[in-house]
Amino acid sequence: MNRRRSANRVQDDRILPATRWVAALVIPILLLAFLILVFLPNETGSRFAWPIKPPVTAALMGTGYLGGAYFFARVVTAKKWHRVASGFLAVTAFTWSMLLATVLHWDRFSHGRLGFQLWVFLYIVTPLLVPWLWFRNRATDPRTPEPGDLLVPPSIRWLAAGIGALFTAMAVVSMALPSLTISIWPWQLSPLTARVLGGWMALMGVGCLVIARDPRWSAWKYLVESIILWQTLFLVAAVANRGDFSTLLNWYLLLTTVGVFGTLVIYAGLEMRRQAVLRGA
């Protein structure tokens, strides 16, 4: 009986204080990166970790950091661990990719600048800290649907798994063969930015693969919201920086537009079904 009560106390789905504190500390750094990359892209050499060209690359990264800030704000405010757990493994893949890109292209960075120092600190600490937080907190997940939860249909889970596998494969190619990514990308990349974009693909890919394994819509919701925010704002930024493309009718923006629209349709449909379940409870 005592053992059963102890297990129930452990699996209470709580977010540990250390997890919340780290999330709260990361948010201002991500917001600062967003402001610099999106609104001051021509000053990244002095205000960020390295000079990024063209501006649309900075915009993709900056809007991604804003999506990350949104996710970590959810970590701070969420009441249940399983609602944010999937994002930690996605962020782990991202931080390891950023660390690898930094080591491989060390000479391209703006050494001595505050932005570079923050970058190095962030991507030396977080590749170990984020998975450690996930490992410690995962024991609290009861792995059961919360009251009023909705189960994601298998077809949508398979779709997420397929998208995750595709993005993960693209991430591996970009990290291992940046020249191949450069040759097909619709805007100019360098070996460094090709590998950095590979890190963002890894975040998307691992995130989709992780949520595909969890049938609880509540475990999907916050990560999906952060991705919708990121990709929608990037499309706006791409139009604002349309001079960086030979044409806006390119494969990447077309696929991103379809992806955002499809994700919004799925999100709205599942949320309406969840609200119907709650009303009927």
C-alpha positions in Angstrom: 0.0 0.0 0.0 2.8 2.4 0.9 4.6 1.6 -2.3 1.4 2.3 -4.3 0.9 5.6 -2.6 4.5 6.6 -3.3 4.2 5.7 -7.0 1.0 7.8 -7.2 2.8 10.8 -5.7 5.6 10.4 -8.2 3.4 10.1 -11.2 1.4 13.3 -10.5 2.3 14.9 -13.8 3.9 17.9 -12.1 6.6 20.1 -13.7 9.6 20.2 -11.4 10.7 23.6 -10.1 14.1 23.3 -11.8 12.4 22.8 -15.2 10.3 25.9 -14.7 13.3 28.0 -13.6 15.4 27.0 -16.6 12.5 27.7 -18.9 12.1 31.2 -17.4 15.8 32.0 -17.7 15.9 30.9 -21.4 12.9 33.1 -22.5 14.6 36.5 -22.3 17.6 35.2 -24.4 15.3 33.8 -27.1 13.3 37.1 -27.2 16.5 39.1 -27.6 17.6 36.8 -30.4 14.2 37.3 -32.1 14.4 41.1 -31.9 17.9 41.2 -33.3 17.5 38.7 -36.1 14.1 39.9 -37.3 14.4 43.7 -36.9 18.2 44.2 -37.2 19.3 41.5 -39.6 22.0 43.8 -41.1 23.6 44.2 -37.7 24.0 40.5 -36.8 27.8 40.7 -37.1 28.0 43.1 -34.2 24.8 42.2 -32.2 24.5 38.5 -32.8 26.9 35.6 -32.9 28.0 36.0 -36.5 27.1 38.0 -39.6 24.1 36.3 -41.2 23.2 36.8 -44.9 20.7 37.2 -46.5 18.2 38.6 -44.0 15.6 35.9 -44.7 17.9 33.4 -43.0 18.0 35.6 -39.9 14.2 35.9 -40.2 13.8 32.1 -40.2 16.0 31.8 -37.1 14.4 34.8 -35.3 10.8 33.6 -35.8 11.9 30.2 -34.6 13.4 31.6 -31.5 10.1 33.4 -30.9 8.3 30.1 -31.2 10.7 28.7 -28.7 10.0 31.5 -26.3 6.3 30.8 -26.6 6.9 27.1 -25.8 9.1 27.8 -22.8 6.5 30.3 -21.5 4.0 27.4 -21.6 6.5 25.4 -19.6 6.5 28.1 -16.9 2.8 28.3 -16.8 1.6 24.8 -17.6 0.1 22.6 -14.8 1.0 19.2 -16.3 4.4 17.9 -17.5 3.1 15.8 -20.3 1.8 18.9 -22.1 5.3 20.1 -22.6 7.4 17.0 -22.5 7.7 16.4 -26.2 9.3 19.8 -26.8 12.3 18.9 -24.6 13.5 16.1 -26.9 13.0 18.4 -29.9 15.0 21.1 -28.3 17.7 18.6 -27.4 18.2 17.7 -31.1 18.3 21.4 -31.9 20.9 22.3 -29.3 23.2 19.4 -30.3 23.0 20.5 -33.9 23.9 24.1 -33.0 26.8 22.9 -30.9 28.1 20.9 -33.8 27.7 23.7 -36.3 29.6 26.0 -33.9 32.5 23.7 -33.5 32.7 23.0 -37.3 32.6 26.7 -38.2 34.3 28.3 -35.2 36.3 30.8 -37.4 33.0 32.3 -38.8 31.8 33.6 -35.5 32.2 37.2 -34.1 34.5 36.4 -31.3 34.6 38.8 -28.4 31.0 40.0 -29.0 28.3 39.7 -26.3 26.1 37.9 -28.8 28.8 35.3 -29.5 29.4 34.8 -25.8 25.7 34.2 -25.2 25.5 31.8 -28.1 28.5 29.8 -26.8 27.1 29.7 -23.3 23.7 28.6 -24.5 24.9 25.9 -26.7 27.5 24.5 -24.3 25.0 24.3 -21.4 21.7 23.4 -23.0 22.8 20.2 -24.9 23.3 18.5 -21.5 20.9 20.5 -19.4 17.7 20.1 -21.5 17.9 16.3 -21.8 18.7 16.1 -18.1 15.6 18.1 -17.2 13.5 15.8 -19.5 15.0 12.7 -17.9 14.3 13.9 -14.3 10.8 15.1 -15.1 9.6 12.2 -17.2 9.0 10.0 -14.2 6.0 12.3 -13.2 4.1 11.5 -16.4 1.3 9.0 -15.6 1.0 8.3 -19.4 -2.8 8.4 -19.3 -5.1 11.0 -20.8 -6.1 13.9 -18.6 -9.8 14.5 -17.8 -11.6 15.8 -20.9 -8.6 14.9 -23.2 -8.9 13.8 -26.8 -7.1 11.0 -28.5 -5.4 12.0 -31.8 -6.6 9.8 -34.7 -4.0 7.2 -35.9 -4.1 8.8 -39.4 -2.9 12.1 -38.0 -0.2 10.4 -35.9 1.1 8.6 -38.9 1.2 11.8 -40.9 3.2 13.5 -38.1 5.6 10.5 -38.1 6.1 10.8 -41.8 6.7 14.5 -41.6 9.1 14.0 -38.7 11.0 11.3 -40.6 11.3 13.6 -43.6 12.6 16.6 -41.6 15.0 14.4 -39.7 16.4 13.0 -42.9 16.8 16.6 -44.3 18.5 17.6 -41.0 21.0 14.8 -41.4 21.7 15.7 -45.0 22.2 19.4 -44.2 24.6 18.6 -41.3 26.6 16.0 -43.3 26.4 17.5 -46.8 25.7 21.2 -46.6 26.8 21.7 -50.2 23.8 19.6 -51.3 21.4 21.7 -49.3 23.0 24.9 -50.7 22.5 23.6 -54.3 18.7 23.1 -53.9 17.8 25.9 -51.4 15.7 28.8 -52.8 17.8 31.5 -51.2 21.6 31.9 -50.6 23.2 29.8 -47.9 26.7 29.3 -46.6 28.0 26.0 -45.2 27.4 27.4 -41.7 23.8 28.6 -42.3 23.1 25.3 -44.1 24.1 23.4 -41.0 22.2 25.8 -38.7 19.1 25.4 -40.8 19.7 21.7 -40.4 19.4 22.2 -36.7 16.0 23.8 -37.1 14.9 20.9 -39.3 16.1 18.5 -36.5 13.9 20.4 -34.1 10.9 20.0 -36.3 11.7 16.4 -37.2 12.3 15.1 -33.7 9.3 17.1 -32.4 7.0 15.4 -34.9 8.4 12.0 -34.3 8.0 12.3 -30.5 4.4 13.6 -30.5 3.5 10.9 -33.1 4.1 8.3 -30.4 1.7 10.0 -27.9 -2.0 9.7 -28.6 -3.0 12.5 -26.1 -4.0 15.7 -27.9 -2.9 17.6 -24.7 0.6 16.4 -25.3 0.6 17.8 -28.8 -1.2 21.2 -28.3 1.6 23.5 -27.1 4.2 22.2 -29.4 1.9 22.5 -32.4 1.0 26.1 -31.3 4.7 27.1 -31.2 5.3 25.6 -34.7 2.3 27.4 -36.1 3.5 30.7 -34.6 7.0 30.2 -36.0 6.1 29.2 -39.5 3.3 31.8 -39.9 5.6 34.6 -38.9 8.3 33.3 -41.1 6.0 33.4 -44.1 5.3 37.1 -43.3 9.0 37.8 -43.0 9.7 36.0 -46.3 7.3 38.3 -48.1 9.0 41.3 -46.3 12.4 40.0 -47.6 11.2 38.9 -51.0 14.3 40.4 -52.6 16.3 37.5 -51.2 14.4 35.1 -53.5 14.5 34.9 -57.3 10.7 34.3 -57.0 8.3 33.8 -54.1 6.8 30.9 -56.0 9.5 28.5 -54.8 9.1 25.0 -53.5 10.1 25.9 -49.9 7.5 28.7 -49.4 4.8 26.7 -51.2 5.4 23.7 -49.0 5.5 25.9 -45.9 2.3 27.6 -46.8 0.5 24.2 -47.4 2.0 22.9 -44.1 0.8 25.9 -42.1 -2.7 25.7 -43.6 -2.9 22.0 -43.0 -1.7 22.2 -39.5 -4.2 25.0 -38.7 -7.0 22.9 -40.1 -6.0 19.9 -38.0 -5.5 22.0 -34.9 -8.9 23.7 -35.3 -10.6 20.3 -35.9 -9.1 18.6 -32.9 -9.7 21.6 -30.6 -13.4 21.7 -31.6 -13.7 18.0 -30.9 -12.0 18.5 -27.5 -14.4 21.3 -26.6 -17.3 19.1 -27.6 -15.9 16.3 -25.3 -15.6 18.8 -22.4 -19.2 20.1 -22.9 -20.5 16.6 -22.9 -18.5 15.6 -19.8 
